[in-house]
Structure formats: C-alpha cells, structure tokens
Amino acid sequence: MNTFLTAELRLVKAMEKTEMVKPDQPFLFSYWRDQVDVFSEPTIFLGEKVVKRSPSPHTWEGYGYDLLSWFQWCQIKGIDWHDATEADREQFADDYAAASDDKTVNRKLTMVRRFYEFAGAEGWYHRDIGASLEQRQVANRPIVDDALAHTRSVTGRVKEVDTLLRTVGRNDVVRPLQANQLRKLLEHVGPTLKGVDDTRSVRDRLICDLGYLTATRLGDVTTLTTLQFLSITVEPHQHFHDFPLIVEGKGKVTRYVAAPGWLVLAIQSYIDGERKASEREGKKRGAKATTALFLGHANSKSAGKKITRSAIQKMFALACMKCSITRKKEVEDEQTGEKLVKTVPAHSFHDLRHNCAVLTYHAEKALGNSEPWKIVQIKLGHKSFKVTIDTYLAHVSIFGEKQGITDIRRLIGLKT
C-alpha cells in the first residue's frame, strides 16, 4: 500500500509560469514504484504562505527543503506527519543540531511550526505542534534610543516566543573589503560610464557603487525605479551634492539614502543607453514593461526583466572569485561524509554596506565634522545611535586618516 512512510519525497521546481504557478515555485512530490502524486498539503502551504509573501525563488527553495528535511526525518523515525507531536519537533532539532548551526536549526523549526499552524487551520492536523509558543511581555527600548517612544504603550508589548528555538548570539562581525580589494573588484565589474576606452556593461558597477556609496541593501537595489532617478536634475556644480532617494528596506520600512550627483548622472546615462537596449530585446521576447531600474543584460534570457536578488548575489560572488577575494571553507561531502576544503567568496554584496559606513566616517572626519558617527547612523538608517557606534567603532582604521577628502572614491584610489 502506498503511504507517506513508503514514499520517496522530492522537491521539484516549476519550469514554466501558468495562471496559478510562478516559475521556480517549489512542489513536493511523493514517488512510489507505480505512482507519483503531488504532496498537496506542504505544496499548498508553500504557495500560500511563502511564494505569495516573498519575491525570492532562492527563499522559496530554501523553505521547501526545510520542510522536505522534516518529512524525511519523520519517515526515518516511522512517524506519519499527521501524528507528529511537539516532542518530535524537539527531537528533530536535537538530531539536526549535530550537523547544522543554531541559526539553520531555528529556521527549520520555525518553518515546521508554521506549516503545522497552517495545517491545523485547514483541518489537516489535530495534535500539539506549536505548543511551545509562549506569550512574553517585552519592555520598551530606552527613550533615548527610540524616536517614536511617545507612541508606544507604557507597559511594553507582548511577543510570541518559540521556546524550542536555540539561543543565537548576535553577529557583530563586520567585514568591509580592504581598500585594495574594493578597488580591484569595482574595476573588474565594469566602468561607471561607458566610454571610448571601456565599452563594457555599466550595470553591475552601478549596483556596486550604490552599495558602497549609499549603503543600499540587496533588497533596496531591486526595488529602485527609473522614475526616482529621472525626476532628479543635477546641475553642473552639483556633482558632489547628495540627492535623497526613498528605498523600501528591511521589514518594508522606508528610509532615505543619499546618492551623489555624479552617480545620479551615471544612472541616468544607463537608463538612456544600456537599459533601453535591454528593454528593446525584452519586448521582442514578450517581457512586460517595468519601471524597475536594473534589468537583465540585453544579450541574456532575462533581457527586459527586473534583476533579481539572486542574480546580484551571483554577480558579486563571481566577481570576488575572479579577483581572488576568497577564503577557505570546510564542507562535508553529502554522499561520503568526507571533510573537504572549498574556496568560496570572502565577501557578500551586503559587505559593501559596511564599506559605506567606514568610508563615510573618514570622509566626514576629513571635512572637519566632529560628529561623523551621526552621519553614518543616518546613512545606514539605524534607529539607534548606539548600534552604529558598537558595530563600526573597531573598524574605522582600515582605510587610515586622509585629510581634505570630499569624494569617497579618492579614499580607495579610484580614478574620478
């Protein structure tokens, strides 16, 4: 008899878009010798609670594999998923903790709980997974650190806490690229403006320029639009003036970032040239019109389509590898269990944000600003001044003190 316990479970990604399905949307399937069925309950959950709420196929796939690992664990233990309990979820965490870090275990635990909450609401599950959730009173932040303190409840707020989750220490590791690394990487990804001497694509360089100059996060870059830049007029004397842009950052919170005039002009040039070429090619292939700022290259299958977070991550990782900005990492072969040493990129796109913090500090100091950290806080969008100081104070020396610098590019020796 074909049952959950006798099935081979696999995750499959949708190849094509339909009315109800997005490309790369994850599906779980149950395979038996004489039959193949969609594992409908987790597939419906992923579609409703993950795909509809996140724009990233990489995230969809990650959460899909989190659920797959749970169901496969249940099969190994001989537990039908309908009969699993909170004690089983706890044992699952203990078993995975031996091979994974606490952050990964917590993500898996959370995804399993969310699935069973959904399954319970749909009437598919009737046991106790999720019972470890507790309601806890959380105090307000100190008034000096909270600009909206006057809008908060005096008694604080109630927060749901999953008591099975491991305690993960705060990651205060800040890894800005060294000056020579940043310069090498920027020169590798392309010019800021196309010219007679350098006709390479400018898109990737502009994306990196936004990272180290304006502290835009990966998600910020993908939400920028052409309208934001085409509405700005930069006068000849304003090349080093900052122009405000509104971005939608972490938790869909909007904030201002400041782009220098010369970068705004470079992006406007990209819109009129390289981006238009991508739009034309995309239109031939049926791509829908979009105001997204950065599009796939004209000679790629993504021409005319908005660039994705994963595409930016891949671009940056490849650039690091090409520039030998790498580190060694020990990994385990999934089939043999053998320990292997792998060369991986030493930095991610997010590290450009750390560069922005450190470079801004030095630029402000060179201009005579006695409180450079306040500018850094504003640029990064931190609510708390203390977070900015605690995070970056130990890293401001990596570029050294240079006097009279008004253009951040000069701090790392780039031609301007």
KACORUR-V336097 format. One record per helix or strand of 2 or more residues. SS is the DSSP state (H for helix, E for strand). FROM is the first residue (numbers start at 0). TO is the last residue. If there is no record, write none. Layout:
<<SS	FROM	TO> <SS	FROM	TO>>
This chain:
<<H	3	5> <E	7	12> <E	25	31> <E	34	37> <H	39	50> <H	56	76> <H	80	82> <H	85	96> <H	101	121> <E	132	137> <H	142	144> <H	148	150> <E	156	161> <H	178	188> <H	202	213> <H	217	222> <H	225	229> <H	235	237> <E	241	247> <H	249	251> <E	253	259> <H	260	271> <H	273	283> <E	294	295> <H	308	321> <E	325	331> <E	338	344> <H	350	365> <H	371	379> <H	384	398> <H	407	410>>
